[in-house]
Structures are given as C-alpha cells and as structure tokens.
C-alpha cells in the first residue's frame, strides 16, 4: 500500500495493476466520443480510466475533494453518455476518499 501524497500518475498505475490482478476489465487513457444535444462532436475526451466499458473513473491526488472535482466528473459523464462515475482521491494522508455518481438518464 502506498502512503503519503504522491503524483496522480503513480496512483493511476498502481490502480491499473490492482484492477489487472483482480481480472477487472479496464482501459486507460482511451478516447471517448462526445455528444452535445444529440450531436457527435469532433473532439474526444480521455478519462483517467474506463472500467468495465462503462464506468468513468476520475482520479485525484489532492487534500480533499470539492464541488469543482464533482462537476468535472459529472460533465465528463454527460458528454460521454456514461451512467456511472467514480471520483477517487488518493490525497488524504490517512484514507482513500471516493464518491460514486449515477446519471439515471443514461442507464441502459
């Protein structure tokens, strides 16, 4: 287990190893298509992780999560039409902080 505040990329690589060890399907830094009012955009979004082909995971390494981090993840979920998102923060010294978000309008 890693302790202390490290760079986000270190936590991401470690989480990728853990997901692989648990045989959980994920992709890292893959481009996702974006939509605006039903129109496919030319630009793409690259999430930190996409787990099980549908869960957007946004990683942070900050002292505490705030509303801006939540809005960022929710925006990513809306523009990619993904129903489930996790905001995971490795920054606090004594614990892992995480929040799950669900957008009902995108549940298949």
N, C-alpha and C positions, 0 to 999 in steps of 0.2 A: 504494500500500500504506500502511496506517495503522501508525504506530509509537507505542509507549508505551501506557500504560494509559488507556483511555477507558471511558465508560459502556457497559454491555452493549447498550443500545438502539442505540447508534451502530454497533457491530459487527453487530448483527442487521440493521439497514437496509442496511449495506454488503454483507452476505452475500446478502440478498434481491436486491440489484441484480446481484451476480455470478451467482446462480442464473438470473435472468432473462436475462442476457446469454448464458448457455450453454444457454438453452432447456430448463432443468430444471424440471419441474413441482413446485410447492410451494404450500403455503398457510401463512399467518402468523396466529397468534393465533385460529385457528378452534377451536370447541368440539368435543371428542371425547366420545363416550359412555363411561361407566364401568360396570364389572361387578364384582360381588362374589359369589363362589361360584355363578356362572351367572346371577345376578340383575342386571338392568339397574338402575342407580342413577339417582335424580333429578338428582343433582349431575353436573356435567361437568368436564372438565379442559381447559385451554387451553395446549397446548405452545407453546414458542417458535416452532418450525417443524415442519411435517409435510411431508416430501419424498416425491415420487412416490407419494402416497396411502398410505404405509405405514411410513415411516422417521421415528421420533420424534427430533427434534433438540433437545437442551437446551444452551443457550449460557451460558457463564460468562465473567466478566472478573475473575479472582482470581489471586493469586500462583501458586497450584498447586492442581490438583485433589486431592480427598481422598475417603475412603471415603463420607462423607456425600453428596457430589455423585453418586457412583456409585449409592448406594442410592436416591436421589431419582429418578434416571432409570429404574432397574430397577423401582421402584414404579409409575412412570408407564406403563412398558411392560406390566407385569402387568395393571393395572386398565383399560387400553385394549385389551388383547389384541393388541399390536403386537409382531412378532417381532424387529425391528431397531431399534436406537437408537444415536445418536451423542452423545457428551458432548464439546463443543468449548469450549476455554478460550483466550480471546484475551489473558489477563492477563500471561503471561510476557513480559518485555521483548524477548527475542531469538528467540522461536519461537512457533509455534502448537502447542498441546497438544491432543490428541484421543484418544478411546478409542471403540471400537465394541463393542456388546453384542448378542448374539443369544440369543433365547429359543426353543429348538427346539420347545417345545410349541405355539407359535403360528405356526409356518411352515405356510403353506397347502399 
